[in-house]
Amino acid sequence: MREALENQLDEVNSDLVEMTRLVGHAISAATQALLEDDLSLAEQVIDGDGAINTLNMDVEERCLRIAALQAPVATDLRAVMSGIRMATSLERMGDLAVHIAKQVRLRYPNPPIPVELRETFGEMGAAASRIVDETGTVIASRNTDLADKIKVYDDELDRLHRELFTAVLSSTWGHGVEAAIDVTLLSRFYERFGDHAVTVARRVVHIVTGEPYSK
Amino acid sequence: MREALENQLDEVNSDLVEMTRLVGHAISAATQALLEDDLSLAEQVIDGDGAINTLNMDVEERCLRIAALQAPVATDLRAVMSGIRMATSLERMGDLAVHIAKQVRLRYPNPPIPVELRETFGEMGAAASRIVDETGTVIASRNTDLADKIKVYDDELDRLHRELFTAVLSSTWGHGVEAAIDVTLLSRFYERFGDHAVTVARRVVHIVTGEPYSK
């Protein structure tokens, strides 16, 4: 019984780690599509989202089965309940990568962002890729010390988000209202991506320590 | 045992309905603060969010306890798992009302939106208030026919969102880049609010019918 429960919880964890891997691919590809105005890569990100959604439902079904058949308690029960919440957050991170890719498609063949902002968006993309990699490691290892590193990347995303805000509002902004809105929304997608990673990391801490999570 | 389980599930449902009531107050007050540039009302919305977050954690704890002690199956188990997901969505709707209120506070004493857009934002606020009222009714009654009405209000929010986009991008827009970004973000907060209501309604249909939900 105990062994069966552990195997099933491992499967949930494997699904969650696999979700971080797919979401990592999605955000890297979405960033590359954004920086290189690559329509076919953007389409790949959009088409690939189905696999992330399927894993989300798979996690929920596995958790349902564990709860029904194994009557888990304490850490195990927290893992089951948090599994569902973490899958929701990871699925949403996949959606945000899709939002970025759709913006590339919407503006194609025009470049989705002004050339001089590519570097900043490149940094956002790199921070987002690192944050989701780290999230996968935190889930796999349940190493709560690593969860703090996620906050560092999230702070970096927040800083870059403010930097882009400043750019579009500066008196030297020469790209008009539509481009300003595009940049703001794209920047926000990356910033929200980081917030969800923080939520997932906090959930891992909650499973391990039983400490109440702040949302 | 059966009676205890039913009582506990009723308590989860009551919490969820109470969340819709608080979120309904929050979005109505946030809209009024936005239309009337009312700082103190905006502060009330921001301060009131803690109660919604507390209910979210309360729902999760109740669901944990039910899963551990009652070993629910079928519809009951779906209700337990979906309870957690619905609470997440409702909590996020509360956050979106807070985002609107914070925008009012950020721009105060300047009006947060141009006067000529007040009517459209008033319509968005009205649709958002109706959608969350209806969501509460769907949760309380588990009447899946009503879930379709939620989609109608959500379509209305999407339409108004597009209308505001068109306004800020028109050649007659005379309020500059910052106001355009403010309007776009505020409009997006209402549009996302509607999306979450649709997610909650789909969850109720899933509980009742067992049909797979699309995210």
Interface residues (C-beta under 8 A of the other chain):
Chain A: N53 N56 M57 E60 C63 L64 A67 A68 A71 P72 V73 L77 R78 V80 M81 I84 R85 T88 E91 V168 L169 W173 G176 V177 E178 A180 I181 T184 L185 R188 P212 K215
Chain B: N53 N56 M57 E60 C63 L64 A67 A68 A71 P72 V73 L77 R78 V80 M81 I84 R85 T88 E91 V168 L169 W173 V177 E178 A180 I181 T184 L185 R188 P212 K215
